[in-house]
Amino acid sequence: ISTKPEAVVALSESARPAAEELLAYVLTHLGPGYAQSGQHVTRPDGVTVKIDRANPMHTLGRLVQEDLCILEKQGSEHVLTAATLCFPASWMLAEKFMKPLIGIHIPVQSYDENIAARVQRLFDGIQVDRPLWRWNGLKYAVAELHHPRSESDRRPRPVTPEFFRSERQCLVRLPKTRAVVFSIHTFVVKLENAGLKDHD
């Protein structure tokens, strides 16, 4: 965020109300170890973050470990209108920003029109105060959290994977703007520590 903000932070002006609502939401839900004083928040690691309401996605990215994506209904689909994405798992924010769900999932072969319709119904059905969550799991040869990759550059299956990368993904409906927040908390561990073998 401090050295390459253009690569990891994006905000459409149309999404500013949702981004501001998300910042207010996060500030009221900070967990144990956070201390808020005026326009500053001290994180559990001792770092103090200034609350910059003019740059809500930058502030959010420095407050919490999760990547945060905002999707808003435009026509018949939800579109990625804002994000702080520091830890992409083989995708790039610049290629997905302002795209609908089906465009975001290029080049996932299994994400066809049938799956797209199901996912869109799921997004439509998310209720305030009734979040959804899921986990995924991927094998990687490297441990870097920041792992961007163009959709035209397919990630090869690692010959000798050493790491297990998993994302805890949550979907939350904001009550005022009705935007959907897609949060991603990334964990990377050595395969041996995850209790997995190369062939699992």
N, C-alpha and C positions, 0 to 999 in steps of 0.2 A: 504494500500500500504506500509506503514511503518512497520507494525507488522506482516502481513501475505501475503507478495507479491506473494508467490507461489500459493496461493489460488485465487488471483484476477487478476494476470497479466500473460500473456502467449505470446510468440513470437517465431515463427518458423524462422530460419535463412533465409529461402526462402522468407519470408514476410518482411524482414528488409527494402528493398527498398520502399515497400508500406508504412511501418510504418514511415520511415523517410520523405516520401512525405506527409503523413498525418500531421506529426508534423509541417512541413513547412507551410502547408495549414492552420492549426489552428492558427499558430503564425501571419499569415497575415490577419486573419479574427477575431481576438479578438475584442470583443465589447467594448462599453463605460465602463469606470471604470478600465480598465486594463492599466498598464504602463510598457513599455518595455525599459530596459536600458542594452545594451550589452548582456550578456548571462543570464540575470535575467528578470523575469516578476513578477510584483506585481499585485495580483488579486484584485478585488473590495472589498474583505473582509480584505485587508491589508497584507495578507500573501505573502511573496516573494518566488518564485519558481526558482531554478536554471535550466536552460535549459541543460539537459544532453542528448546530441544527441546520445550517446552510448546506452542509455536506453529510446528510444522514447516513448514506451507505459507507462512506469512509469511516465515520464514527462507529458504526455497527461493526465493521470489520476489525476495529481495534479493541472493541469491548469484549467480544465473545470469540470462542474458538470455532464456532460453526461458520461455514459459508452460508450466505443467505440470498435466495433468489425470490423475486417478486413476480408473480404471473397474474395478469389481469385479463378478464374476458373481453375479447374484441371480436364481434360477430359471433361465430359459432365455436371459436376455439380460444383457449387461454394462451397468451403471448408473454414471453419473457421481457418485461419492461424495466427491470432494475436488478442489479446483483452486486454482491461482493463475493468473488470467487477466487480465493487464493490457492486452493488445493484441488484443481480439476483433475479428474481421473481420465486422461486421454481425450479431452475436448477443450475447445477454446471459446472464451466468452465472446470475443469479437465476431465469431462465426454464428453464434446462437442468439445474440442480442436482437430483440424485436422480431424474433421468429416464433411461430406457433409451436405447439407441442410436437406435431409430426415433423416439423423442420428441425427442431432441437434434437430429435432422436436419429437423424441421419448420421452415420450409415448403419444403424442397427437393423440387420436384415429381418429379424423377427417382428419389428415394429411396423406391421402392415396396417391397412385401413381398418381392419377388424379390431386390432389391438388399440389403434388410435381412438376409435369410437368408444371403446371400453374405458380407456384412461380419461377421456374427456368427460364421460358420465361420472367417473369417480371424482374428478375435480369439481364438477357441478354440484355434487352431493355433499361436499365437505361442509360441515356445520360449525358455527362459532362455538368455541369451548368443547369441541369434540374432534381433537386432532387425530390424524392417522400417522402411523410410522411403519417403517420396514427397514430391513438390513439387506445388504448385498455383499458379495465377496469376489475378489479378483486376485489372481496371482501375478506378481510382478518380479522382474529381475532386479529392480532397483527400489530403494526405499524413499526416494524424494517425494515429499508431499505435493509440491508444485510440479505437476506432470502434464503440461498442455500438449495437445496433439491435434493437428488439423484433421477435419473429417475426410479429406482426400488422402490422408496418410494413415492407413489402417495400422493399428497396433499389432505387431506380430506376436504369436503365442510364444512366451519365453521358453527357450530350450531348457534352461536350468533355472526355474523360478526359485528365488530365495525368500520372497516376502509375500505375506498375505495382507491384502489391502481391503478394508471393509468400511462401508459408509452406513452410519445410522441416519436415515432420512425421515424427516417429519414434514407433514403437510398441515398447515394451520390457516384458518379463515380469519382475516381481520374484520372486526365487527362494523367499523364505519365505512371504509372504502370497499369492503367485500373482496379485496384482493386475496390471493392465496400465496402464502409464504412457504417456500420449499427450502428447508434447512438441511445442511449436510455436515455431519461431524465425521471426519476421517480418522481412521486408526490404521497404522501399519505395524505389523509385527513379523518377526522371522517365522517362516513356516514351521520350523521345529518347535518354536514357542507356542504356536497356535494349535499344536497337536495334529497337524496335517502332514501328509506325505505328498511328494510331487505328483503322484497319480491320483490323489483324492479329488 
